[in-house]
Amino acid sequence: MSTPANFNGAKPIIDPDDAVLLLIDHQSGLFQTIRDMPFTEIRANATTLAKVATLAGIPVITTASVPQGPNGPLIPEIHRYAPHARYVARKGEINAWDNPEFVAAVKATGRKQLIIAGTITSVCMAFPSIAAVHDGYQVFAVVDASGTYSKMAQEITLARVVQAGVVPMDTAAVCSEVQKTWHRDDAQQWAEAYSAVFPPYQLLIESYMKAQAVVKNQEQLDSVRS
């Protein structure tokens, strides 16, 4: 795949120092319309993105579509795990990018890369992603932290946003690209974030911790014997 034009020849790689996370319309009512993947997985992935943004110091902006109506409120986990997140209320705009306050909040960060996830994929994720690319932003769409009403709708939407210059990604890839290295003091917290994306990873963490405990115990025994 060629480099999107809005990346100006640069690799389409997330720079955590230049990125903003936009979580759009992850609402309890809208979640009931999701059919392309289990909504529980989407909920867990959106929450993981919030956790990772907090670990990496990435600004988070959230918004909801008519939360007082049937679309329902935002899931509470997002602001729980990203307490620094800024919520921007909309005045009925379907496309979050049509809301001046939302765009102003993005611009105020001074950053040019946007990591976007939204429910519904074909609307809440796609519309602002395409509009942001048009305005010169580098956009990464997190597909498995977004959800829509059919697999066909997801596939058509992916084709559309890629043609517009958006880079599609999954949650684990975003985590890895933002984390960059395991050689960091908070590595354990990153490992815990991964286990929410794919629970079997928790088994790896547990086996590693057990191995570490065995090594530590052996070192203590050797020390006593010497």
NORWO-V770128 format. One record per residue. N is the residue number from 1. RES is the residue in one small letter. BURIAL is 1 if it has 24 or more other C-alpha atoms within 12 Angstrom, else 0. Layout:
n: [N	N]
res: [RES	RES]
burial: [BURIAL	BURIAL]
This chain:
n: [1	2	3	4	5	6	7	8	9	10	11	12	13	14	15	16	17	18	19	20	21	22	23	24	25	26	27	28	29	30	31	32	33	34	35	36	37	38	39	40	41	42	43	44	45	46	47	48	49	50	51	52	53	54	55	56	57	58	59	60	61	62	63	64	65	66	67	68	69	70	71	72	73	74	75	76	77	78	79	80	81	82	83	84	85	86	87	88	89	90	91	92	93	94	95	96	97	98	99	100	101	102	103	104	105	106	107	108	109	110	111	112	113	114	115	116	117	118	119	120	121	122	123	124	125	126	127	128	129	130	131	132	133	134	135	136	137	138	139	140	141	142	143	144	145	146	147	148	149	150	151	152	153	154	155	156	157	158	159	160	161	162	163	164	165	166	167	168	169	170	171	172	173	174	175	176	177	178	179	180	181	182	183	184	185	186	187	188	189	190	191	192	193	194	195	196	197	198	199	200	201	202	203	204	205	206	207	208	209	210	211	212	213	214	215	216	217	218	219	220	221	222	223	224	225	226]
res: [m	s	t	p	a	n	f	n	g	a	k	p	i	i	d	p	d	d	a	v	l	l	l	i	d	h	q	s	g	l	f	q	t	i	r	d	m	p	f	t	e	i	r	a	n	a	t	t	l	a	k	v	a	t	l	a	g	i	p	v	i	t	t	a	s	v	p	q	g	p	n	g	p	l	i	p	e	i	h	r	y	a	p	h	a	r	y	v	a	r	k	g	e	i	n	a	w	d	n	p	e	f	v	a	a	v	k	a	t	g	r	k	q	l	i	i	a	g	t	i	t	s	v	c	m	a	f	p	s	i	a	a	v	h	d	g	y	q	v	f	a	v	v	d	a	s	g	t	y	s	k	m	a	q	e	i	t	l	a	r	v	v	q	a	g	v	v	p	m	d	t	a	a	v	c	s	e	v	q	k	t	w	h	r	d	d	a	q	q	w	a	e	a	y	s	a	v	f	p	p	y	q	l	l	i	e	s	y	m	k	a	q	a	v	v	k	n	q	e	q	l	d	s	v	r	s]
burial: [0	0	0	1	0	1	1	0	0	0	0	1	1	1	1	1	0	1	1	1	1	1	1	1	1	1	1	1	1	1	1	1	1	1	1	1	1	0	1	1	1	1	1	1	1	1	1	1	1	1	1	1	1	1	1	1	1	1	1	1	1	1	1	1	1	1	1	0	0	0	1	0	1	1	1	0	1	1	1	0	0	1	0	0	1	1	1	1	1	1	0	0	0	1	1	1	1	0	0	0	0	1	1	0	1	1	1	0	0	0	1	1	1	1	1	1	1	1	1	1	1	1	1	1	1	1	1	1	1	1	1	1	1	0	0	0	1	1	1	1	1	1	1	1	1	1	1	1	1	0	0	0	0	1	0	0	1	1	0	1	1	1	0	1	1	1	1	1	1	1	1	1	1	1	1	1	1	1	1	0	0	0	0	0	0	0	0	0	0	1	1	1	1	1	1	1	1	0	0	0	0	0	0	0	0	0	0	0	0	0	0	0	0	0	0	0	0	0	0	0	0	0	0	0	0	0]
